[in-house]
Amino acid sequence: MCDCLFCKMVKGEIPVNKLYEDEDFIVIKDINPEPKVHYLMIPKEHYANLTELNDERAVKIGKGLKILSTTIALEKLNLKEGFRVVANTGDWGGQSVHHLHFHLLGGEKLTDKMG
């Protein structure tokens, strides 16, 4: 049994308000937002971080980023003024949940310290 927090969210074992869902990803609000707007795009397939990408996963991530940067960010989340996408990798990279995920940050002018 996987004890991964994000896997449990994807499977519906932990209820979350999904802002977006398709066959490969969910997008949810971050529970500890840093900037004004802070969402997470979580792949449904479990792998720890970017170092575990293979060709198939890279294609899915690319499609997810395209959806994130157009449909979600511009239409649903009203981030037309700009936003930042961050993927922390490993403990030294600041990754606290070891299931690849992307932070979507915005809603205000971001500084270099955010993300």
N, C-alpha and C positions, 0 to 999 in steps of 0.2 A: 504494500500500500504506500503510495507516494504521500509524503507529508508536506508537500510544497503548497504554500499559501495560494499562489496564483493558479496552480492546477485545480485546487478546490474551488476557486472562484469560477474558473472556466467550466468545470463540471456541474456547477450549481449547488455544490455542497456548502458554500458560504455565499449567502445572498449579496448581490451587488447591483447597483443601478447601472446597467449597460447603456451607454450613450450610442454605441455602435456595435454591431456584431455581424460577422460573415463566417464563412467556413473555416477561415484561418486565424481570425483575430477577434478580440473584444477591446473596447475602449471604455474606461471607467474614470471617475474623478479620483484623484489622489487624496488619501485621507489626511495627509500632512502637507498641504500645498505650500510651496515656497513663494512663487510669485502669485499674483491675483488669480490667474488661470493656470491650473496644473492638472493634466490628465495623463493617464497611462494607456499605451497601446500594448497589449499582451498577446503574443502568439499563443494559439491553443496547443501547439505541440511544445512539449517541455524540452528545453535544452538550456544549459546554464547561462551562456552569454555569447557574444559575437565570435569568440574563438572556436565555437562549435558549429559554425556555419559550414555547410557543404553547398554544392551548386544548387540543389533543389531548394534548400532553405533560403539561400540568397535570393533566388527568384521570388519566393513568397514574401520575403522581407521587402524587396523592391516594390512589389505590388502593394503591400501594406503601406509603405511610405508614400506612394503615389496617392492612395485613397486618403491617407491621413492629411497630406498637404493640399488636397483639393476639396473633396467632398466634405470631410469632417471639419477641418480647420476653417475653411472659408464659408461654408454654408451653415453647418450646425452649431459651431462654436463661436462664430463671428470674430475670427482672428485675422481679419483682412489687413490690419495695420502691421502685422508681423508676428512671428513666433519663433521658438527655438525647439529643436528636437535633440534629445540627449539619450545615449545608451551607456550607462555606467557598466564597466567590465571588470570583474574581480574585486576583491576586498580593497586593494590599493586604489582602484578606480572609483570607490565609493558605492559599490553595488551591495545593497543590503538584503535583497531577495534574489537568490541565485536561480532565477528563471528569466531568460532574456525578456526585457521590456523596454519600451521607449517612453521617455517623459516628453510631453508636449506642454511647453511653457509659454505664457503670454498674458494678454490682458492689460499690460502696462509696458513701459519702456524698460527693457531688461538691462541689467548691468553685467559686467564681466564676472561678478561673483556668483551669479545665479546659474544653476545648471552644472 
